[in-house]
Amino acid sequence: MSQLPQIKIPATYMRGGTSKGVFFCLQDLPLSCQVPGAARDKLFMRVMGSPDAYAAQIDGMGGATSSTSKCVILSKSSRPDHDVDYLYGQVSIDKAFVDWSGNCGNLSTGAGAFAIHAGLLDPSRIPEEGVCVARIWQANIQKTIIAHVPVTNGQVQETGDFELDGVTFPAAEIVLEFLDPSADGEEGGSMFPTGNLVDHLDVPGIGMLRATMISAGIPTVFVNAEDIGYLGTELREDINSNPEALARFEAIRVAGALRMGLIKTPEEALTRQHTPKIAFVSKPKDYHASSGKTIQASDVDLLVRALSMGKLHHAMMGTCAVAIGAAAAVPGTLVNLAAGGGEPDAVCFGHPSGTLRVGAKAVMVNDQWRVTKAVMSRSARILMEGWVRVPGDAF
């Protein structure tokens, strides 16, 4: 029986924030994969090594975690006042689907740096020394992201002394601005889809839970740690080694997705695992991060743990950090109350790998809360570039 040979596709393997993914230029993809559809999804699954019944992605580029099973497509933007269009796919590890329902805030950092590396920006916009302002159109959620990328000798500066908890080695700091991240175009609703800052969510098998459901950065369901039997100091192994706990979190997520109008039936949640996120918050406490570093209660404004693709994240998703900043800025949300109340312009929160600071300013417009901008710092680095190979019949 004859077999098709492998094909090779230009690709770049990058770390962005606390995530890793395979980056492609749109024009480098096979023609059938340059448009949304089954061929593109099959290609990305095969690149990552999914679906994998062993949940290891051994036969692909994926790292068997939600943070490392990601693909990105960039192209020159046709939109006014934007440099590039950025599309993100979250590839399921053990099931056959790619979730396009949200953005990856961590890889947004890589999007700005990759756009410069790949020659997608007008050379006149890139200084010889200083900071390049890359204007990114996030195509999944129809939002603008501004990446402030350091440049040396006309090239992206990747090395530096900026330390990001969850990443072992320091690198150059990239500042991200998420413009108007609160709702509107994201799912066609307001920042608080239910119209309430705190809801009582009826979760099958659990009962009534207080929840703040917000659409900013990424749709997120926040609950209090103490309401579900946790301290807020938990690390990955405390949650991910407990199938019953993961099932409870999925039940909360599904109930929130239904209440937010993101899905119509619980079954739809099976192929929409990327959104909404589920996170639990608590007031500051001392704890030991996964690196062994001690985080003092006085170091942070609140504690947050979040789940991604059904597992507790080792640090914090960038888009969820935007949701945290936005919710903290609105008086009366569970996030705001855990942070001590008031109207903070920024919060520093503790996560399993350490701490992260995110700024957001909330304003009331036509009786609706709105966040005009959220800001945080990340870093990015190219790990490998060349071609990725897939069997010729993979898509």
N, C-alpha and C positions, 0 to 999 in steps of 0.2 A: 504494500500500500504506500503510495507516494505521500510525502509530507511537505507542507509548505515550510520554507526556511523562515528564520526569525527576521523581523525588520527592525531597523534602528531609527530612533526618533531623537532629534536634539533635545536635551533636557538638562536641567540644573537642579542639584539636590541642595537645599538650603535649610538652615535653621533660622527661624524667625521667632523672637521671644522665647517661650518655653515649648515651642512646637517645631516639627520638621516636616518638610513636604517636597514633592517633586514639582518644579516650576517649568512651564512650557510657554513658548510664544505661539499664539494662535496659528500663525501662518506655517509653523513647523509641524503641526499635527496632520495626519492623513486627512484627505479631503472630507471623507465621511464623518470625521470627528471634529471638523471645524464648526459644526452646527450642533445644537443640543439634540440629544436623542439616544437611542439604544447603543449605537456604535461608540459614541463617546464614553458612555457609562461602562461598557464592556472593556474598552481600552484602559480606562483608569483603574478598574478592578484588577485587570491582569497586571498592570504596572505595579500595583501595591501587593499583589499576591492574594487576592480575594475572589470569591469567598473561600475561606479556609476552615474546614471542619476541625482542624487542630488549633485554630485561633492563634497561630504563630506567624503567619505570612512569610514562611521560610522561602517560598518561591517567588518573591517579589521584593520591592523596596520598602514595604511597610514595616513598622517596628512593633506591631501587635498591641498598640495602645491607641486610644483616640487622638493623642497628641502627635502621632507619627504615621497616621494613615490618611494623608491629605494630598490633594493635587490642586494646582493653581494654573490658570490660563491668563496671560496678559497680552494685550494688543494696544496699538496706538488708539487713542480715543477720538471719536468723531464728535464728542460733546464739547460745546464751548467751555473755555476756561478749565479744561481738564487735559492732562497729559496722557494718561493710560486708563484703560478699562481693566478691571481686576475681577475675575470670576473664580470662586472657590468651591471645591467639591470635597465633602467629608465621606470617605470611603468606608463602608462597613467592613469589619474584619471577617466575621464568620457568615454573613448573609449577603445575598447578591443584590446590593443596591448602593447607589451613590446619593447622598442627601445634599440637595442644593438649596435648602430652605433658609440658610443663614450665612453669616460671614465668619471668618476666623480672625480675631483681633491680633493674635500673635503673628500670623503669617502676613497680616497687613504691613507689618514692619518689613518683612522680606520683599513685599510687593514693590515698595518704593525703591529699595536698594537694587532689586533685580531689574526694574525698569531702566535704571541708569546703566547697569552692566550690559544689558541687552541692546542698548542703543535705541530704546523706544522714546526717549525724551529728545526734544529739539536741542542740539548741542549748545545753542545760544542760552539755554536756561541753566546750563551746568557751569558753575564758576570754576576757576582754576584752583582756588583755595576758598574754604569757608563752608557754607551750608547750601545744599541744593534743596529747593522746595518743590517736591513732587506732588502734583495734584492728581489724586486717584479717584476714579469713579468705581464704587463698589457695586458691581452689577447684580449680585444676589439680592441686596436689600435697597438698591437705588439710592445710595447715599454717597456723600463726598468725604474722603479722608485726605488730610494733608500730612505728608511725611517730610520731616526736616532731617535730611540725610547729610552727614558730614562728608566733605570731599577734600582730598589732598592730591595735588598734581592732576586735577581733572578727573580723578577716579574715586569711587566710593572708598572711604576709609572704614575698614572693618575692625581693625584692632584699636584698643583703647583701654581705659581703666574704669569704665562703667560696669558696676556689678548688679546683676539681676538675680534675685533669689529664685532658685530652680534651675539655674544655668551655672555650671561649675566654673567656667573661665570668664574673665572680664572681656569686654569688647567696647566698640565705639557706641556712644549713646545716640539713639534715633528717637526724636520726639514725635509723637503721633497726635494729631487733632482729629477727632471724630465730629464733623459738623452736623448740627441738627440731628443727633442720633435718636431722638425720641419720636417714635412712631410715624405718623402721617403716612408716608408711602410704604412703610415696611409691611404692614398687613392691612393697610387701609383704615386704621383706627387711631385712637389717642394713645398717649403714653401709658395710661392705665386703662386697659381695654374694658374692664368691668365698670369703670367709672368710680371705683372705690380705691382708697389708699390701703385699706385692710379689708379683706373678705373673710368669711367663714366658709371654708372649702370642705365639702362632704366627700371624704375619701373612702371608697369601699374597703372594708377590713380594718380601717383605722378609726374612722369617725370624723368629727368636725375638727378642723385645724384652722388657726388663723394664718392667713397668707397675704403677702403683697405680690401682686402680679403686674409686671411692668414690661413694656416693650420699648427698650432703649439700648442700643448696641446689639442686643439679641433678646428675644422674649425670654423672660426668666420668672420662675416661681420661687419666692423667698418664704421660708418658714423659720420659726424660732427653734433653735437647737433643743432647748429644754422641753418644748412641746412634743418632741419625738424621741425623747430619752437620751439626748446627747449633750456633751459639754461645749462643743464647738472647738475643741482642741484636737479632734481626731486626725489621724494620719491615714494614708491610703489603705494600709493593711487592716486597720480597724474596721473599715467598711467593706472593702472589696473581697475580703475573705469570708464574708457572711452573705450567702445567697438570700436568706430571708430578709436581711436589711436592704439589699439591692432591690428585691421585689417590692418592698414597702416604698422605697424612693420612686420606683417606676410607677406605682399606683398613684402617688402624689403628683408626679409629672403628668400622667395621663389625665387625672382629674383637673389639673390646672390648664392643660391644653384645651380640654373641652370647654371649660369656663371662659377661657380667653378667646374662644372661637377659632382656634388654629386648626382643629380637627372637628369632624362631625360625629365620628364614631370612635370608640376605643381602639378598634382594629387598625385605624389609620395611623396610630402612634407607632406601629411596628416598622413602618417605612419612613417615619419622620422622627428619628432618634436624635438628630442634631439640635432640634428646637421643639419645645422650649427647654431651657436649662432648669435644673432644680438645685437650689442652694439653701443652706441653713446658716443662721447668724446667731451670734451671742455677744454679750458684753465682753470687754477685754479680760483675759486671764493669762497667767504665765503658762508657757508650754515649751516643749522641745520640738523644734522643726525636724524634718526628716534628715537633715544634714547633721543633726546633733546640736546645732546652735540653739541657745536659749533665747526665746522671745519673751520679753517682760511685758506685763500688762500695760506698763507705762509707755511702751514703744508704739502702741497701736490705739486706734479709736474703737475698733471692733474686731471680731473674728468672723471669717466667712469660709465655709467649705462648699464646694460645688461639684456636681457630677456632670460628666460629659460622656455621651454614648454609653450610658448605663454603668459607669464606673466613677469612683471619686477621683478627681483630677489631682495630679501630683503637685500642682502649684495653683494657678488660676488662669482660666481662659481670658484672653484680652477683651473679647466682647462682653463677657460676664463682668469684668472689671468696670466697663462702661456702665452696665446696668447697676452695679453697686454704687458707683459715684453718683449716678442720676437719682437713684432711690434714696441715698443718704442725704441728698440736697433738698428733698421734699419733706417738710415737717409732718410727722405722724406715720410714716411708713415703718414697717418692722425694722428695716435697715437703719433708718434715721434714729429710731428709738434705741436700737442696740448701740449706736454710736454716741448716744448721750443727748439726742434731740437738737434743737436749734436749727440754724440754716447754714451749715458748713459749705464753703466753696471747694473744699477738698477733704478727703479722708485717707488715712493710712490704715490698711486692714491686714490682719494676720491670716495667712493661708498655710497649707501643710509644709511648704518649702521655705517660708519666711514671711516677708512683708512686701506690700506694694502700695504706692501712693497714686491716687487718681483724683483729678480735679473735675468738677462739674458745677455749673451754675444753673439753678432752676428758676424760672419766672412763670408768672401766671398770665396767660394770654386767652382772652375770651372765656374765662372761667375754666380753663384747662391748663394743667401744669405742662411746661415744656422746658427741655434742656437744649440750649443753643449750641453748646460745645462741651466735649469731654476731652481731657488731655492726660496722657501718661507717657512714660519713657520705656522703651524696650531696646533691643539690639538685634542684629542679624548678621549672618556670615554664610558665605558660600562654602559648602563642604566638599562638593565634587561637581564637575561639569563635563559634558561630553554627549553621550547618547544613552538612552535607555532602550533595551531590547525586549521585544515581545514576540511570541509566535505569530506567524502571518495570518493564522485563522482565529486570532484572539478576539477580533471584533468584526 
